[in-house]
Amino acid sequence: MAYVTWSLDSLEKFCADAFKAFGFDEQGAKLISDVLLTSDLYGIESHGMQRMVRYHKGIAKGQIHVGARPEIAFETPVSAVIDGHSGMGQLIGAFAMEKAIEKAEKSGIGIVTVRNSNHYGIAGYYAQMAAKRGLIGFSCTNSEAIMVPTFARKAMIGSNPIAVAMPADPHPFFFDASTTVVTRGKLEMYNKTGKPLPDGWALDENGAPCDEAPRVLSNIVGKKGGGIVPLGGSGETLGSHKGYGWGMVAEIFSSILSLGDTSDKCCTFPDKTGICHGFAAMNPAIFGDADAIRKHFSEYLQRLRDAPKAVGHDRIYTHGEKEVEAAADRRKNGVPVNDGTMLELLDLCKYLGLDFASYFPGYVPPEKRTGFTGNY
């Protein structure tokens, strides 16, 4: 399917109105929208607006409790455990990271773990919350089991992303990656476009390589076996055990420390998903002169960019550069949205009683389109 391009303002208005129609207050709707659209601005389409249909289903099933509020279940000067009571993941995530930041600003470090939440968008959003305040930020989450452990044929661990952000110049260091080769959202995008999955992404119910996105997704949902491989692939030769291990690190900081539901249990309940998160904020000043540390780090990042280039390449990126440049381009030129996602938004508007045409004027579904340029 093709892509259509919309201004960020149009998408912000639509998202905010949609989440208000779901029952969230204006502040909450704005925050949820910001997390989703930050992902789209960065070019991480799998965790952007295309996730709205998932949230719709979660609310309709009663797994996402719109009116729930996070509660501190245990606390020390440098740590906390939060029970999200199955509220919206973005709201719980922001609450938890603010608590970690508050502790770091007071005590130098803050570590917060969360149980009973929901999908919270990109992990990096919360790590960046800390970096914007001059702190080192860390965020991770578990999820529905999609990772097949090394030498297994059944998914037992989530995509379990880990994100770290740290202040630097001219822009922060920003790393955000799943511990699987790709996320479930990437499979959903391939499913929408009807493309075969690249080699080395997924396994079928027998643990054999599989390039059929619908089959893999169906197996994940039905707990039939198979799923996505860890970073490194399906065997030890290229380091599958390392991705498997990093997935477990995310599990420890999310579900284990919080006494929450591990990935193999998540999304198996009728009235919750049980997803858990982990957050940390650290003040560089507990190691000395924060400005000197920032300068030292920035100089090293520049040396990485200036390193000799491989044949056929003229640039070395440091983590976060591509996101900064993508966001600048999309703020100026608009945000591309897949036709499959547009059709989902059309259905969502019908359900919520919103006027689709007022948000996306002139949009014509692909089956009715002739001479379409792809821009709005």
Buried (B, 14 or more C-beta within 10 A) or exposed (E): EBBBBBBBEBBBBBBBBBBBBBEBEEEBBBBBBBBBBBBBBBBBBBBBBBBBBBBBEBBEEEBBBBEBEBEEBEEEEBBBBBBBBBBBBBBBBBBBBBBBBBBBBEBBBBBBBBBBBBBBBBBBBBBBBBBEBBBBBBBBBBBBBBBBBBEBBBBBBBBBBBBBBBBBEEBBBBBBBBBBBBBBBBBBBBBBEEEEBEEBBBBBBEBEBBBBBEBBBBBBEEBBBBBBBBBBBBEEEEBBBBBBBBBBBBBEBBBBBBEBBBBBBBBEEEEBBBBBBBBBBBBBBEEEEBEEBBEEBBEEBBEEEEEEEEEEEEEEEBBBBEBBBBBEEBEEEBBBBBBBBBBBBBEBBEEBEBEBEEBBEEBEEEEEBEEEEEEB
